[in-house]
Amino acid sequence: MSTLENAAEVLRLFSPSRLEVSVTDVSQLLSLPKSSASRLLKAMLKEGLLSRSENPPRYKVGNLLFEISRLYKLNSSLIDAVDEAVREISRQTGHTGYVSILDGADVLVIRMYQGSHALCVFTPLGQRAPAFATAIGRSLLSRLSDDAVRSFHAAGIIPPSPRSPQSVDELLAALGEPRRFGWAEAVDEAIPGVGSISVSVADPEIGETVGFCISYPASHVSDEERSRIITLLTTAAQRIAHRFGDSFLAQRAHPSRGGGHAAA
């Protein structure tokens, strides 16, 4: 076998029940001489495909694969579908659209479409924000169990605004809205003066979840326009969810919760 084939076979040895391997493991499982297995693992370590833990010396998946997996995630078909939807909704409304993923207790912006209105919200790519204080963050968190949400905030939360949830219990109560309606809203929370409405979709087959939202200057959006944004987002989310077999939105109602803004 070629070195590349051997390296691929080593990577296939890793699984949820085998997070680390030793030279002996690789030698026995791949029927390689120990000297060859040792050279192979050291070469993979040098290139970042593996990392090493000591006492006793063992090898685990390296940072290079983590980075590549993140790139794969950014180019997934689910994100492509969301990307297309956000681009079109941003064009129709003139407001800025964002695509984000949950990264621990934060949301991470991975795509952005700037609106055409004179007053536009702008958050750069790669920007992080506490998920609990954003519409897109709560839309993503709403898909998790209460225990999982609590584990993300074991040290408590520091509200950036009086409009944000002030405790983990308030956060869990706020997650009832997107769990019931399928969309979340935040006004004047993580960013003063900014309103945002968000939905999320998932690809259950690969365990991927993505949030997307429309953000706008809160004082410049009428109740009618707000309702239109909700309709555009939820319609797009339902279409994408149906395509990928995401059942989360299937039983959700999608009312605008009456007129006026909400901080949920």
N, C-alpha and C positions, 0 to 999 in steps of 0.2 A: 504493500500500500504506500501511496505517496505521503509526504509529510502533511499536506493539506488534508488528505483523507483521514489520517491518524488524528490530527487536531480536531476535526469534526467529530470523530468517534469519541474522543475524550469529552467534548462538550455535551454529547448526547448521554453521557453517563450521569450528568447532574439531573436531579429531580427533587421534588419537595421532600422525599425521604432520604436523599443522598445529596447534601449540600456541600460536602467536602470529599476529596479523594486523596489517597496517598499514592506514592510510587508503586507500592505493592498492589493496591487496588487496580491501578491502570494495567500493570503487568499481567495480572491474573485475568481481569475481565476482557482485555483486548488481545490476550495471548502474545504479549510482547516481552522480549528480554528486559530485565530490570534496568540494564544500562540504557537501552533505547527509550524505555518509558521515562527514565530520569531526564535524559537529554531533551525529549519532547516537552515535558512539563516545564523545564527551565526555559526553553525557547518560547513557549506560550506565555510564561510569566514575564519574560523580557519584553514581549510585544503588547502586554496589557490584556491579553485574553484571559489570563488567570491572575489571581492574587494569592498570597501565601499566609498561612497561619502557622505559628510555631507550637512546639511542645504537645504532641510530636509534630514534625513538619507535615503539613497537609496543604492541599490546593483547593481554592474555591473560585467561582466565577469572578472575572476581573472587571475593572471599571470601564474598559473599552466596550464590552458587551452591553453594559448599562447605558452608555452614551448612544450606542447604535440603536438600542431598543427605544430610547427616547426619540431618535430621529424617525424610526419606523412609526412610532405613535403619531408623530406630527404629520406623517404622510399617509395615514391610514385612510381607508375608504370611508369610514364613518366621518372623520374630520373633513374629508373632501366634500361629502354631502352637506355637512353643516356649513362649511365654508361658502358653498354656492348659495345656500339659503340666506346666510347673513349678508352676503354681498348684495343680494337682490332686495332684502328688506331695508337695508341701509339706503339703497338707491331710491326705493319707493318713499321712504319717510324723510330722507335728508338728514337723519341722525346717525351717530357713530355706532357701529356694531363691533362686538368683541366675541371671540371664541376663547374659552379658557378651560383648563383642567384643574382638578383638585390635586394638590401636592401637600399631603399631610393636612395641617390645619389652615393652609393658605390656598388661594386660587392664583394660578399662574396664567397670564395672558399669552396666548400663542399666535393669535391672528387678530388683526384690527382693520376695520374699514372706516375711514374718516367720512363723516357726513358732509353734505353740501351746504347746510345752513351756515349763515354768517357766524352764529354762536354754536360752536361745536365742542363736545367733550373730547379730550385727548388723553389717553393713557398709553405709554409706550409698550412695545412688545417686551416680554420678559418681566414686566412689572408684577410684583406680588402684593397681595392684600389679604388681611384676615378674612377667611371665608365667612365667618359668622356675621360680619358687618357689610356684606355685599349681597345683592340679589342673586348673582350668578353663583356665589359660594353657597348660599342657602338652598338654591335649586339643586346643587350637587349633593350637599349634605343631607337633603331630605330623602335621598335614596338609601341612606345608611340607617342602621338601627340606632336607637337612642344610646345603647351601650357603646357603640362605635364612636358616636359623636362625643360622648362624655370622655372616652379615652383620648381623643384628640385634644381635649381641653382639660386635662387632669389638673393642671395648675390654675385653672380659672381663666377668665377672659378680661381684657382691658378694653372697655368700650371706647371707640374713637369719637363718639357723639352721643348725646342724650337720646337720639332717635334709634340708636342701635340697641340690640338686646343687652341688658345690663348684667346678666348672669347666665350660666349654662342652662338653668331652668327656664329662663325667658327665651333663650335660643331654641330649646326644644319645643316650647310653646309656639314660637314663630315658624318652626318647620312644619307645623300642622297646616299652614296655608298652602305651600307648594305640594304637600302630600295630598291635600284635598282637591286643589284646583289645577295642579300641574304647572303652575308658574309662580314666580316669586317677584317681589318688588322691594326696592329700597330707595328712600328719598332722604337726602341730606345726612348720610351716614359716613361711609369711609371717605367720601369726597364732599365737602360742603357745597350746597347748592345744586348738586347733581342728582337726578333721578335715573333709575334703571329698572328695566323689566327683563326677566330672564326665564329661560326654560332649559331643560337638559334632556339628552337622549343617550342611549347606550347600545352597545353591541354585545349582547349576552354571550355570544359564542367565544369572544376573546376577552371578555371582562373589561371592556373599555367604556368609559363614560365621559361625555363632553358637555359643557354648558355653553350656551350662547345668549347674548343679550343685546338690547338696544339701550344706549345711554343718551341723556339729553339734559340741557339746563332746565331744572325742575320748574322754574317760574315761567317758562315759555311754552309749556305744553298744556293744551286744554284737555278737559275730560274726554271729549270726543276723540282727540288724537291719541290719548292714552289707551282708550278702548280699541282703537284701530291697531295700535302696536301690539296689544295683547292678542288680538285675533290673528295678525300676521305671524307672530311668533308661535302660538299654539298650533295653528294650522300647519306650519312648516315642521314643527316638532312631531306632530301626529303622523305626517307623511313619512318622515325619516324613521320614526319608531316602527311603523308598519313594515317598512322595507327591511329593517334589521331584526325584526322579531322582538322588539322591546315592548313589554306589556305594561310598564309602569304607568303610561299615560292613558291606557285603554279605558279605565273606569273613572277617569278624572272629569269633573265638570270644569268648564273654563269661563265662568262669568267674570266680569271686571270688578266684582265686589262693590257695585254701586259707583256713584260719582266720587270724585276727590281722590287724593293720594293716600296711600297707606305706607307705613314704615315697615311692613312685614317683609 
